[in-house]
Amino acid sequence: MPHLDLREVALLLREHDDVAVATRELPAGDVLRHDGHEIPVRATVPRGHKIALRDLAAGTPVHKYGQVIGSTTTDVQAGDHVHAHNLGMAAVDHDYEFGTGITPIPAAPQTRTFEGYRRADGRVGTRNFVGIVTSVNCSASTARMIADQFRGPIMDTYENVDGVVALAHDSGCGMVPASEGGQILLRTLRGYANHPNIGGILVLGLGCEMIGIDTLLAGLPENSDTIVEKLTIQDTGGVRATVRAGTAAVRTLLDRLNERRRETVPASALVVGLNCGGSDGYSGITANPALGHASDLLVAQGATTVLAETPEVFGAEHLLTRRAVTEKVGRRLLDRIAWWHRYVQAGGGTLDNNPSPGNKAGGLTTILEKSLGAVAKGGTAPLTAVYEYAEPITDPGFTFMDTPGYDPVSVTGLVAGGATIVVFTTGRGSVLGGKPAPVLKVATNSETYNRMREDMDLDTGGIVTGTTTITATGEQIFEAILAVASGRPTVSEDLDLGRDEFIPWQLGAVT
């Protein structure tokens, strides 16, 4: 039986944690030395999963990251594999504090810059797209037909334009504009139509929908320099006639947008979305805290970062309220958590239905454990604002947006709010892309990175093996953000992903 020091094969995240995370598979029969004791591995523990460091009676709270991640459902012995078979949800009864954990981020000693597209309203884009904005699903196919005319070599003529994207969705008719669902859809469509990465739009409708072209355009700011064309299929003469007219309109937009040029701007102009998907047991140990350090570096530059996925901060929201700059900001986050409790209960579920099967296969057991790792993406900066889904992001610093955990819906909300880049961490592997905002994908472990090398931008697995640190990897992510903001394509952009990931959050009755 091999005798190994715990530190050689597992990570103890906080001194008094009840579990450690295996950095390789631990076969039954191995013996681990820890804190003057020998711990026999009682059952094989997969890589990324948890091993008990002490005996725990049934009903005992289990600590990881120094926080409770659940309670034992049976007696657990030191050396046991701790997972869904013996660990369940614990009662969440936090004593919320507001502003008691604020750590100011000092201004960076050096102002960093990137090459971006400056807009008339002062915002700066990282890309220069033509968007075909559909007011209703009835115009979705036509929008895609028009966009397809501008794929391939034809775009070589327009070296200063990144492409033409059809923003097609599954709603827009039978939905009352003043309803909660109608307002979310309008915010989302207007956010994309006025996005700093989109210089010109063709707004395309059928002609008889509840949320029509004029309703959509009525919400755009007057000081926008976005070039606008609009068509309705019924008035233009049907699909074929609209494709011809739309193709001509897009050519005009491309000619004008091709005249725009990148210029040097401060990093403070960046709005960076922080998202994750396909998480595993390493997410909260490697990629997420490294991204959190990059977020702090961006905040130090005066930039804006935006955490999201409300169901995946449940159980860790008390850590965020302590960083809220005002009680009002902290309570707005709690209000969104309360809304989600009502929402999932109405659907017959609970927030602890998360994590997903893939998350559990990767070593995560409860939503409490997942959330504690997820909030690490937000670094340590004060929480300056909380936004509803697709609400315009206006405050600098570290902020939060209420979105579902479903990746494309969450990213759609972030982009609609104004995120010009999204950094997406993944442990199991993700093939998400985004348009018009580039998505930078960061693998939590080297195995996933090497297996999906053509789908990943960065590898943070060296944090586990000790070949790098959270700080160094966070700096690497920060530099990658600046490079992508200046035009370097992500692997998702190389694959032309992002056409099908525009998915607005659908709420409310459709009549």
KELO-24716 format. One record per residue (C-alpha): z negated, x, y negated. Coordinates in pm, whole numbers, plus 50000, padded with zeros to 5 digits. Each point is the difference from the previous one (the first is absolute). Layout:
N
ZXY ...
***
This chain:
511
500005000050000 501075016149670 497215003949744 501364997249647 498564999749651 500524965449847 501665015349694 502745014850219 501204966250126 498744973149762 499274992749635 496574989349881 500784983949665 496424996549871 496895018350120 498174969450132 502984980750141 499554984450344 503545008650111 502505028349968 503804998050012 501765018750281 502675024449881 501435001950352 499564980150318 496525005550142 500054996550380 497054984650181 497745027650124 500305023449704 496705009149837 499675002349622 497335019949821 498694983849682 496835004049795 498215018450282 500934974350264 502604997550274 502084968250006 501974993250322 503264981349936 499434968950211 503554985549980 503265014549872 500224997649618 503584999749863 500965020949700 499014982649676 497384978250172 496215000649964 497365015550225 496314990349981 497655028249899 496784982250094 498754970550206 500424966749820 498494967550122 502034968149986 500034985749647 499545033849830 502035006649681 502445028950052 500655024349717 503195019149917 500805014749656 496274994149939 500714962449997 499614972150257 503264993550190 498614973950240 497274993150254 499815008750369 500694970350227 498465017150303 497685029350057 501845032349921 499035034450128 500695033449839 503425011550120 501444964850032 503394990849859 499204976549709 502704974249945 500804962850028 498274996850339 496595008649856 500294997749619 500414968149797 499794987749643 496715002749816 498794975549738 501255009849654 497264993849746 500445025749725 497785002249695 502795004949748 499575024049712 502335004149704 500755033149833 497185018750170 502315024250180 502415009649723 501225035950012 502165006749693 503175019550071 500405026749731 503405003949837 502235025350171 500085034549835 503815000150020 502364971249923 502474995450286 503414984349957 502854984450195 503604990749929 500214962349952 501944972149833 498284990149677 500184962849922 499984983149658 496504985650054 498505034550067 499894997550380 501775026250211 502024994350316 500325023850290 503304984450112 502934982349831 501134969650200 502094968949952 498064970450141 501514967350118 497094976049951 500284967650195 498234969549860 500194982150334 500665007350366 503264980349974 501495029149805 498665027350230 503085004750218 502295000849698 497795026249835 500195021850311 503794996250011 500245012249641 497635029250059 501955010250310 503045006549780 498115029649855 498895018750309 501455033450103 502415023049813 500634975249716 496615009649854 501035036549971 501684989749675 496644990549853 497945031650035 497244987349769 499504967150186 497974998450320 501614969050145 500384962449999 497254980250172 500094963250093 496544985149952 500404971150242 497064978750111 499154968550198 498784976449729 500694986149652 500864963650073 497664971450082 497225020049832 498414987449679 500185028249743 496514992749867 498405001650347 498145030750127 502905009050227 502554993649727 498155022249755 499755028250254 503744998150067 500814999449628 497725029849931 501655019050284 503594992549895 499275007149635 498195032250093 503075012750184 502424987549733 498015019149737 499145030050218 500375034349835 502035011850303 502594972449943 502215004849695 502264969950048 499814967250188 502334973050122 497914968250034 501594978450265 499174963750075 501484970550182 499704976549704 497704971550108 496805017950107 496494992849872 499505035849878 503305006449827 501555028549807 498834988749657 496424995350122 500045034950144 501495016449691 497664981749765 497175022950103 501725033049920 498725019249695 502144999749686 499805037849952 501585007450339 503125021950014 500934986050342 503644989049998 500264964350131 502894981350162 499634966050166 502004977450230 499504967850195 501994994150316 500654963249931 501385006149649 502015030850103 501834982050279 498295009050326 499125031150195 503355018249993 500534993849630 496445011149926 500385031950201 503115008549798 498304991949670 496785017150101 501835031550108 501685001849660 496684994649822 498305027550202 502815024549921 499354993749632 496285006250050 500685032150193 502255013649726 497304994549742 497105012750209 501905031450092 499715010449637 496235003050030 498415033850069 496685012950126 497755017349750 496755019350018 497004977049969 496255004550062 498524991150337 497844974449818 503034976850012 499784996650380 498784968650175 499355008350366 499284974250270 497605010450279 500674982650331 499575005750373 501204985550328 499815007450370 496615016149938 498125019950264 496705017650048 501155028949781 501154979149702 496625000649829 499535036950081 503315016249902 502784981849814 497904974249816 497435023649844 502805024849924 501894972249821 496724991549827 499855035549864 503624996749882 499024967149833 497205017849813 502465027049888 502344972949869 497164982549818 499055033449842 503555001149861 499554965349847 502164982950264 499354967350183 499314996150372 499734966550176 498164993250325 500854967450181 499584980350326 496904979149930 499284990950366 499865037250069 497325008049744 497754971950130 496745015950108 500505029549766 500324980549675 496435009849906 501235035949965 502634988749750 497724977649792 497705029849946 502985017349837 501004970349781 500015008449628 498524965749921 498274972950197 502934977049916 502415023550178 497715002450303 499494962650021 503744994049980 500335020150320 497244979650164 501744968049887 503145010950184 497985008150313 498454965249981 503474984649961 501105017850317 497014986650193 501014964549905 503675007050071 499545013550353 497394973750089 502484972849903 502425015850248 497425001450278 499375037549976 497565025149858 500455032949821 498715018950304 503104989350197 501405032649859 500545028350130 503284995650185 500605010050365 501725031749880 497025008949781 497684995750298 502215021150223 499715027049735 496204999150006 498984974049739 497694972450124 498814977249717 501274990849655 496905016949858 501085033150149 503594995049890 499034990549645 497705029949954 502955022450083 502444979649791 498045001949673 500115038050026 503584997449864 498414991349664 498225033349957 496895000949782 501244988849656 498494970049818 501574966150079 501534988749670 501724967050090 500594974250276 503304981050008 501254969450181 503115003050214 503065012149803 498084998449671 501285025949747 498055032650026 498985009949649 496805020850025 500075037550062 497755015950260 499074988450348 500604962750047 500214973850276 502494972350081 499254970150223 502614999850277 500124991450371 499785028350250 503554993150127 501795031549884 503284987349849 498264970749825 497355023449862 502545025649877 502134972349847 496984989349792 499295035649888 503605005749895 500164966349824 496935010849804 501805031449885 499355027350257 502835025149968 499065019550315 498064989350310 498155024650224 499574985750349 497695015650258 500474992750371 498415011350323 501984981350264 503285003849809 501834978049749 503664995849908 499364982049671 502315006649707 500184985849651 502464992249723 499945005449711 496795020450042 500175029750240 497455000250282 498465033650092 498684998150359 497055021650104 499035004650367 496295001950084 500525022550302 502475026650107 500904982650326 501414969849815 501625022549740 501805020650263 500994969950211 501384981349696 501065030249796 503064982649852 497824971249872 497095019449850 499855019549674 496665018150040 497605010150278 496245000249938 499005008650357 498995035049898 496824985749850 498774992850354 501045033550147 498535019049706 503255015949883 499704982049666 497534979449799 499854965649841 500205016249656 503025021650083 501814971150169 499224977149707 501585025549768 503045000850231 500314962049977 499635001849621 502835025549974 502174978750231 499424969749776 501235019349696 503055012650191 500914965250126 499444985649653 502535025449873 502644988450247 499375017850328 500834974350270 497414989750257 500934997850367 500114962049965 502545003349721 502075023650213 500094972350261 500874973949733 496924979750093 498504974449767 502634972749990 498024977450233 496475008149884 500054977949690 497684972550128 498084980249736 496714984950112 500524963150079 497164976049925 499764962649956 501874968950105 503784998050014 501334964749957 
***
